[in-house]
Amino acid sequence: MQGKARQDGGCADPGNRSGARGAACDRSVGRIRAALRPETASIRRRAVAALLLATIGSLVFASGAFADFLTPESGGSPNADQIDSLYKIVLYIAIVVFVVVEGALFYSIWRFRAKKGAVAAQIHGNTRLEISWTVGAALILVALAAVTFSKLSSIQDPPNSGKDGLQLADGVLTASTDMPSPPNGKKLTICVTGRQYIWRYTYGAECQRNAFGLVYSYEEMVVPANTTVVLDIQATDVIHSWWIPKLGGKFDAVPGYRNYTWFKAPKAGETYVGQCAELCGRNHADMTARVRVVTPQEYEAWVDQQRSDIADADREVQQLREQLTRDGDLN
């Protein structure tokens, strides 16, 4: 006990902490705490900085699956890639702004927290600071607007089909002025019609005026790879919404109104899945959609086969109609 008392100057013994000796002990303890406080504050700041960096890193360098969870899907068409790219730019800028603002908030709460015996300084505005954050926010908005407008054309305007895509005839003039078209006017037009509760696809530019006699399919759309495909989207009953996430944004199918979009799938052998994204009735969940990408040769063979199958089915229906009419079962 005597050795311990000599080492701490007797401050550990409550009986010795009185008068001059007590004051000396208090000063000694105060100096020790003052020496430890900067080190403790530094450790806290490093911990907060590490946590913020880890959060930013997990968002920026997220895995593919996690990235698709936070951002739009991409990889199926150039316009979908541009939408995803624009979204990420806005997201990363928003993350930086969020971290800076929240970091300043938490730092201020901790640094200027209430302390016993301390009186907070009363500050009424800081003109320089207020002008700085106003100008900074305006510059961020200008930068976002510039990036957005620079990418809009690549999202809205379809490019020409690739050299290994389907060799299309010259573009067909239509009455629509807002239908997207590639620079050379050569595109594969497919009319997408929403019905309760299935999607119908009619192939060919004439589908906009007269769909009878054209090749069509239900639920699954078949398209050639590396070919600009323009979709004419409409509905016959209620509002539906066409959405294949990897091929771009979603577009409403509205009765009496036409919406247009486009995509250009780069690689054959892929199948992209989506569904109606607008609540359209009790069987809305069953209104799925698929886009199957094939080579141009496979597409032409598929169109020929569909045309033949449809013609055979029409002949069978005609024969059945004639038989029912002869039997008096159909007037």
N, C-alpha and C positions, 0 to 999 in steps of 0.2 A: 504494500500500500504506500509506503514511503517513497519507493522508486517511482510509482505511478504519479504521485503527487508532485514529485520533482519534475517529471516530464511535462505535465500539463500546467505547471505553475500553481497547482492547487485549485484550479477552476472547476474541476470535476466534483469537488466536495462542496455541497450547498452551504455548509457552515462557514466556509472561507469566503463566500461571495457576498461581502458586505463592505461598505465604506470604499476606501481607495482601491483595495484589492478587487472588489466587485466591479468597479468602473473599469479597471484595467482588463478584467476578464471580458467584459462586454465589448470593449474596443478590440480585443484580440479576436473574439468570435466574429465581430463585424468585418474585420479585415479578411478573415478566412472566407466568409460568405461572399464578400465583394470579389475576392480572387476567383471563386468558383463560379460566380454568376455568368461572366462572359463565356466560359467554357460550356456551361449548360445551355446557354442561348445558342451558341454555335452548333451544338449537337442537334438541337431542335430544328434550327434552320436547315441543316443538311438533311435531316429526316424528311422534312416537308418538301424540300427540293427533289429528293430522290423519289418520293411518292408521286409528285407531279410529273416527273420525267417518265416514270414507269407507266403512268396512265396515258400520257401522250404516245409513248412508244407502242403500247398495246393497241391503240387505235390506228396509228400510222402504219405499223408493220404487222397488222393483223393477218391471220391466215386467210386463205381464199373463202372458206365457208363462213368464217366470222365476218369477213369484209362484205360478203353478199348479204349478211344479216343487217349490217349497218348502212350499206349503200345499194343502189340499184344493180340488178344483174346485168351482165354484159357478155360480150364474146360471140354473140350470134349475128350481129349486124353493125356496120359503122355508126349508124345513128345511135344505137344503144350504147356503143363505146363512148361516143361523145357526151351523151347524157350522163353516163357514169363518171367520166372525167370532170365534167362541170360540177357535178354534185360533190365530188371529193374535194375540189378546190374550195368550194364554199364551206364544206364541212371542216377542213383543216384551218381555214381562216377563223371560223367560228370557235374552234377549239382553242386556238391561240388567244383570241379575245376573252373567252371564258376563263382560261387559266390566269391571264393577267388580271382581270377584274376580280375574280374570286380570290386570287393570291393576295392582291392589295387589300381586299376586304378582311381576310383572315389575319394578315399581318397587322393591320390597323387595330383589329379587335384585341389581338394578343399584346401588341407593343404599347398601346395606349389604354390598357385595361385599368379599371379602378384600383387604386392603391390606398392603403390606410394612411391618412395624414396628408395625401397629395391632392392638390387642387388643379383640375384640368384647365388648360388655357382656353379662353374663349376666342375663337377665330371666326370672323364674319366674312367668309368669301376669300377667294384667291383668284384674281382676274387672270393672271398668267396661266395658272393651272386650268381654269375653266375654258379659256380660249384654246389651249393645247388639246384637251380631250375632245372639244367640239370639232376642231380642224382634223384631228386624227380620225374620228368617226366618219367625217365627210369623205376623207381620202379613201377609207376602206370601202365605203359605198360606191365611190367612183371606180375603184379598182374592180369591184364585183360586177358593176354594170358593164365595164369595158370587156371583161372576160366573157360575160354572158353573151353580149352582142357579137363578139368575135366567133363564138361557137354556134350561134343560132343557125347560120347558113348551112353548116355541115350537118345539123340535126334535121332541118326542114327540107333541104334540097337534095334529092337523090343523085348519086353519081352515075356514070355510064356503067353498063355491064362489063365484066371482065372479058379478056380475050378468050378464055376457056369457058365462058358462060354460054347460055343458049343464044344462037344466032337469030336475032329477032328481025322482023321486017321493019320498014320505016314506020315511025310513029303515026298513030291514027289521031286525027284532029277530033276533039270533043268539044261539047258546048260549055264544059266547066272551065272556068278561069282559075280556080284555086286548086285544081288537081296537080300534085307534084309531078314533075317530069324531068328526066335527066337531060343534060345538054344536047345530046344527039336525038332526043325524042323517042329512043327505042327502049321499050319497057314491056314487061309482062303484066297485064292488068288482070286482077282477080276481084270479082265482086264478093264481098263477105256479107251474108244476110243472116241476121239474128232472128231466131224463132223460138217460141216456147216449146221445147228447151233444147235446141240443137243449132249448130252453125252449118250453113250451107255455103259452099264455095263454087262459083261459076267462073270458068276460065275463058279469057279472051276479051278484047276491048269492046266487042259488041254486047257484053253483058250489061253495060250501062243503059242500053236502049231496048234490047230484046234478048232475053236469056234462053228462049226456046231454041232447041237444036244444038246448044253448046254443051261442052263437057262440064260435068259438075261432080262434086263429091260432098259427103257429109262428115262432120267432126274432124277428119284429118285432111289437111291441105298438103298437096305434094308440089314442090317447087324445084327448079333446077339450081344448082350451086352457082355462085358467083354471077348471078343474074339479078338485075334490078327489078324488084317486084313491087308494083303499086297496088294498094288495096283501096277499093271503093266500099265503104262500110255503111250499112243501112239496116233497118229492121222492118218487120211486117206487122208487129203487134204492140209490144211495149218496149221501153228503153232497155237495151242490153249494153254491155261494154266489152269490147275486144281487147284482150291483153295477153300477150306472150312476153313475159318479162325480159328474156334474153334478146328479144328482137326490137325492143324500143318501148316507147310510152304507150299508155292505154288510151283508146278512143271510144267514145260512146256511139252506139248504133241506135239512131233515133228514127221512128217512123216519119216518113215524109221529108227527111233531111239526109244529106250525104256527108260523111266525114272521110277524110283521106289520110293515109299514111304510107310508108314504104319501108322496105328492108332489103338487105342484100346479104344472104347467108354465104359465107366464104367457102364452106367445106361440105362435101357430100358425106352421107352416112350419119348425119346428126338428126336428132328429133327433139324439137323444142315443145315444151308443154305449158299450157296456160288454161284459163277458163274465163267465163263471164265474170266481170268484176262489178256488176251492178245488180242489186237485188231485183230479180225479174219475176218472182213467183215462187210457188211452193217447191218446185224442182230445180231451183236456181243452182244448187250445189252440184247437180248432175250435168250441167251445161259446160262440159270441158272442151278443150281445143288442142289440136296437135298440128305442128308443121314439120313435115318430113322432107329433108333435103336429099336430093338424088343428083346423079350426073345428068348433063343435058341429054345424053343418049337414052338414059333410063327414063327421063321425063317424057321424051317424045314417044317412047314405046308405051309408057303408061297411058298417055293421052290417046294413042291409037286403040289400046285395049279398052279404055273407058268408053270411047266412041262406039266401038263394036258392041260392047255389053249393053249400052243404052239402046242402040238400034235393035238388038235382039229382044230386049225387054219391051220396046215399043211394038214390035211385030207381034209378040205374044199377047200383049194387051189388045191390039187391034183384032187379032183372031178371036180372042175371048169375047170382045164386044160384038163381033159379027155373029158368033155362036149364040150369045144371049139374046140378040135381036131376032134371030131366026126362031128361037124357042119361045119368043114372046115374053121373055123375062126382062127385057129392056126396051123401052120405047125410044 
